[in-house]
Amino acid sequence: MLEMQLFSDTTNTFSMGKITAEDIDAIKNQPDCPICLDTLQDKTYQVTKTNPCPKSHYFHFNCLKSNAVSVLKFENNKFRCALCQTDIINMGYVLKALVYPPKPEVLELFYRGKELLKKSHTNPEYNVDLAINLLTQSIKRGYVQAKPFLAEALFLSGKLSLKHALEPPYFHDLLTTAASFFKRSLDEGYIQAKPFLIEAIRLSDPLDRSPGT
């Protein structure tokens, strides 16, 4: 039985998974690794699939890791599926990190940001902006596993801006700020931000505001 490494674009991590009947059928139609051109059926190799692609393509796991390291050495923000050219940059960053683990100072930025995010749930006024800053820095230095946490921090900051916009003395300019945070959070995959974004946009329209708001 082939071993499959599955990528999660929600957590930006790989984990061992089961090969499904659908995978087996797909590998029959794409029997060779597009990078090394050797068979995917060789049980000495782990296999992975580019599930960010509209239609998953299959590779030897180590081949795709080596490819990511090679490409990202020269193109720091570009990594595409070799078959369909879909942007799989987050997958590429994680593959590269498996070969070259992040430096301790980058992990320190992430863990500090993550801890502040945890505290932001009870004290967002004090912690959320710093959490966003630290998590953003860790991502810029290649630690894309921080993206889900940044998305959550952006969402909390949006909620805080929305709260201030709707309380006396009604700083309505903050509605635009809130919408911006919700949009960034949604772009990072935090789908819970969508109804809040819609509401912030609605409230920012003077015709849609209720009296006294």
C-alpha positions as CSV (number, residue, x, y, z in Angstrom):
1,M,0.0,0.0,0.0
2,L,1.3,3.4,-1.0
3,E,1.8,6.0,1.8
4,M,0.2,9.3,1.3
5,Q,1.2,12.6,2.8
6,L,-1.8,15.0,2.8
7,F,-1.6,18.7,2.9
8,S,-4.1,20.9,4.8
9,D,-4.5,24.4,3.4
10,T,-6.4,25.3,6.6
11,T,-3.5,24.5,9.0
12,N,-0.7,24.6,6.5
13,T,0.6,21.2,7.6
14,F,1.2,17.7,6.2
15,S,0.0,14.5,7.9
16,M,-0.1,10.9,7.0
17,G,-3.4,9.9,5.4
18,K,-5.1,7.0,3.6
19,I,-5.1,6.5,-0.1
20,T,-8.7,6.4,-1.2
21,A,-10.2,4.5,-4.2
22,E,-10.4,7.9,-5.9
23,D,-6.6,8.4,-5.4
24,I,-5.9,4.9,-6.8
25,D,-8.0,5.7,-9.9
26,A,-6.3,9.0,-10.4
27,I,-2.8,7.5,-10.1
28,K,-3.8,5.0,-12.8
29,N,-4.5,7.9,-15.1
30,Q,-1.3,9.7,-13.9
31,P,1.1,6.8,-13.2
32,D,4.4,8.7,-13.1
33,C,5.8,11.5,-10.9
34,P,5.9,14.6,-13.1
35,I,9.3,15.6,-11.6
36,C,11.4,12.4,-11.7
37,L,9.2,10.5,-14.2
38,D,9.5,7.4,-12.1
39,T,6.4,5.4,-11.2
40,L,4.1,6.5,-8.4
41,Q,3.3,2.9,-7.7
42,D,6.7,2.2,-6.2
43,K,6.0,1.5,-2.5
44,T,9.4,2.7,-1.4
45,Y,8.2,6.3,-2.0
46,Q,5.7,8.4,-0.1
47,V,3.2,10.1,-2.4
48,T,1.5,13.5,-2.0
49,K,-1.1,15.3,-4.0
50,T,-1.5,19.0,-4.9
51,N,-5.0,19.4,-3.3
52,P,-4.9,23.2,-3.7
53,C,-5.2,22.4,-7.5
54,P,-8.7,22.3,-9.0
55,K,-7.9,18.7,-9.8
56,S,-5.3,17.1,-7.6
57,H,-2.0,16.0,-9.2
58,Y,0.2,13.4,-7.7
59,F,4.0,13.5,-6.9
60,H,6.6,11.7,-5.0
61,F,6.7,13.5,-1.7
62,N,10.5,13.9,-1.7
63,C,10.5,15.0,-5.3
64,L,8.0,17.8,-4.5
65,K,10.0,18.8,-1.5
66,S,13.2,19.1,-3.5
67,N,11.3,21.0,-6.2
68,A,10.0,23.5,-3.7
69,V,13.4,24.1,-2.2
70,S,14.9,24.6,-5.7
71,V,12.2,27.0,-7.0
72,L,11.8,29.0,-3.8
73,K,15.6,29.6,-3.7
74,F,15.2,31.9,-6.7
75,E,11.5,32.8,-6.6
76,N,10.6,33.5,-3.0
77,N,6.9,34.1,-3.6
78,K,6.2,31.7,-6.6
79,F,5.5,28.0,-6.6
80,R,3.1,26.3,-9.0
81,C,1.9,22.9,-9.8
82,A,4.2,21.4,-12.5
83,L,1.1,20.1,-14.4
84,C,-1.6,22.8,-14.2
85,Q,0.4,25.8,-13.0
86,T,-2.0,26.4,-10.1
87,D,-0.5,28.6,-7.4
88,I,0.5,26.3,-4.5
89,I,2.8,28.7,-2.7
90,N,1.7,27.9,0.8
91,M,2.3,24.2,0.1
92,G,5.7,25.1,-1.2
93,Y,6.7,27.1,1.9
94,V,5.7,24.2,4.1
95,L,7.6,21.7,1.9
96,K,10.7,23.9,2.1
97,A,10.3,24.2,5.9
98,L,10.4,20.4,6.2
99,V,13.8,20.5,4.5
100,Y,15.1,23.6,6.2
101,P,13.3,24.1,9.6
102,P,12.6,27.7,10.6
103,K,15.2,29.5,12.6
104,P,14.6,29.7,16.4
105,E,14.0,33.5,16.3
106,V,11.2,32.9,13.7
107,L,9.6,30.3,15.9
108,E,9.9,32.7,18.8
109,L,7.9,35.3,16.9
110,F,5.2,32.8,16.1
111,Y,4.9,31.4,19.7
112,R,4.8,34.9,21.2
113,G,2.1,35.9,18.6
114,K,0.2,32.8,19.3
115,E,0.3,33.4,23.1
116,L,-0.9,37.0,22.7
117,L,-3.7,35.8,20.4
118,K,-4.8,33.5,23.2
119,K,-4.8,36.4,25.6
120,S,-6.6,38.6,23.0
121,H,-9.8,36.6,23.5
122,T,-10.1,38.1,27.0
123,N,-8.2,41.4,26.5
124,P,-8.2,42.4,22.8
125,E,-7.6,46.0,23.5
126,Y,-4.1,45.3,24.8
127,N,-2.9,42.3,22.9
128,V,-4.4,41.9,19.4
129,D,-2.4,44.4,17.5
130,L,0.9,43.0,18.8
131,A,-0.3,39.5,18.0
132,I,-1.0,40.6,14.4
133,N,2.4,42.2,14.2
134,L,4.3,39.2,15.5
135,L,2.4,36.6,13.4
136,T,2.8,38.7,10.3
137,Q,6.6,38.9,10.9
138,S,6.8,35.1,11.3
139,I,4.9,34.6,8.0
140,K,7.2,37.1,6.2
141,R,10.1,35.0,7.3
142,G,8.6,31.9,5.8
143,Y,6.6,30.3,8.7
144,V,3.3,30.0,6.8
145,Q,1.9,27.8,9.5
146,A,1.1,31.0,11.3
147,K,-1.5,32.1,8.7
148,P,-4.5,30.5,10.4
149,F,-3.6,32.3,13.7
150,L,-3.1,35.6,11.9
151,A,-6.5,35.2,10.2
152,E,-8.1,34.7,13.7
153,A,-6.2,37.7,15.1
154,L,-7.4,39.9,12.2
155,F,-10.9,38.7,12.8
156,L,-10.7,39.7,16.5
157,S,-9.3,43.1,15.6
158,G,-12.2,43.6,13.2
159,K,-14.7,42.7,15.9
160,L,-13.0,45.2,18.2
161,S,-13.2,48.0,15.6
162,L,-16.8,47.2,14.9
163,K,-17.6,47.3,18.6
164,H,-16.1,50.8,19.0
165,A,-17.8,52.0,15.8
166,L,-21.2,51.1,17.3
167,E,-20.7,52.5,20.8
168,P,-20.9,56.2,21.9
169,P,-19.5,58.5,20.6
170,Y,-20.0,56.4,17.4
171,F,-16.7,56.5,15.5
172,H,-18.3,55.4,12.1
173,D,-14.9,55.7,10.4
174,L,-14.0,52.5,12.3
175,L,-16.6,50.6,10.2
176,T,-14.2,50.9,7.2
177,T,-11.4,49.7,9.5
178,A,-13.5,46.8,10.7
179,A,-14.4,45.8,7.1
180,S,-10.7,45.9,6.1
181,F,-9.8,43.5,9.0
182,F,-12.7,41.2,8.2
183,K,-11.7,41.1,4.5
184,R,-8.1,40.3,5.3
185,S,-9.2,37.6,7.7
186,L,-11.5,36.1,5.1
187,D,-8.8,36.2,2.5
188,E,-6.6,34.2,4.9
189,G,-9.3,31.5,5.0
190,Y,-11.2,32.5,8.2
191,I,-14.7,31.9,6.9
192,Q,-16.4,33.0,10.1
193,A,-15.4,36.6,9.2
194,K,-17.8,36.6,6.2
195,P,-21.1,37.6,7.9
196,F,-19.2,40.3,9.9
197,L,-17.7,41.7,6.8
198,I,-21.1,41.9,5.2
199,E,-22.5,43.6,8.3
200,A,-19.6,46.1,8.5
201,I,-20.1,47.1,4.8
202,R,-23.9,47.4,5.3
203,L,-23.4,49.6,8.4
204,S,-20.9,51.8,6.6
205,D,-23.6,52.9,4.1
206,P,-25.3,55.9,5.7
207,L,-28.6,54.9,4.2
208,D,-28.5,51.5,6.0
209,R,-27.7,52.8,9.4
210,S,-30.4,52.6,12.0
211,P,-31.4,55.8,13.9
212,G,-28.9,56.9,16.5
213,T,-26.0,54.7,15.1
